[in-house]
Amino acid sequence: MTLHISSIGVFLTLLLLPFLIERCYSFEINASQGQAPKFSRNDLLEFSLNLEFLEAELFLNGATGKGLDSVAPSLAQGGPPPVGGKLAKLDPLAKDVIYQFALQEVGHIRAIKSVVRGPFPRPLINISIGVFAEVMDAAFGRPLLPSFDPYANSINFFLASYVIPYVGLTGYVGLAEQLQDSLAKRLVASLLGVESGQDAVIRTFLYERKGEVVVPYNVTVAEFTNRISELRNRLGNKGTKDEGLVVPQSQGAEGKVSGNILAADNDSLSFARTPEEILRIVYGNGNERVAGGYFPNGGNGRIASYYLRRAT
């Protein structure tokens, strides 16, 4: 019996070996030709953890002065603590909202990890004043003086929050198009529902204050959002997938309004982004192959690692 079972095992190995070799060879050919491999369901789902970790750390630090390690340290799986996070000077309502966002992100990380295979430690994340100042300087094409401080007050923190969650939202829209199995689709739909809600709350908070001047820059809240959205479009390098709070009437819903409480296309459908576009934005340099910005060492997972290895 033992000999018979072993013989079957050898037979199956020989039968599958050509397929396995062909698959590996195909991957190497694609990589050598500069073509991205066909990423698996697991690769795509785990990629979103990079953004979820970023959002969790920003919101937790802003609301409590402490990060994920103070709430659910096991989820970090030994990944390095974030750089530069601190307690923001938030009014009571803003603090309440941001703390709720923070806890929601903890749940998102746990939910994704329950579905993806293998470990995914928290990447090194930079949420310092310096990195947000660089983003705002890039958005305006000049240094803001004094440097933008996301932790200085509620408006500044919501402007900083405007920078990040919407990127994850568009990533989930893009991800939904590539998934086949019902479990993964259900997970992404559920994540997208809450991420969209967060983005709507952030935009509503800022929309109510769209005409207010952000001290001491003599620039309105609406102009800040427009500049940030324009920057993300430039970095993503795939056309317009981002809009601020006030747009030309021709770009508003049905071409009839300039108010833009939610960003959407001509049919009021959400924009979608690919992992490559997301990396270009969160690295802050428009290049998915060069780490930087919020991820000094790059994102984690097979997708982010693939592009970092392709750096020239």
Summary of the structure (lengths in Angstrom):
residues: 312
radius of gyration: 21.5
end to end distance: 55.2
largest distance: 83.5
contacts: 995
relative contact order: 0.13
helix: 58%
strand: 3%
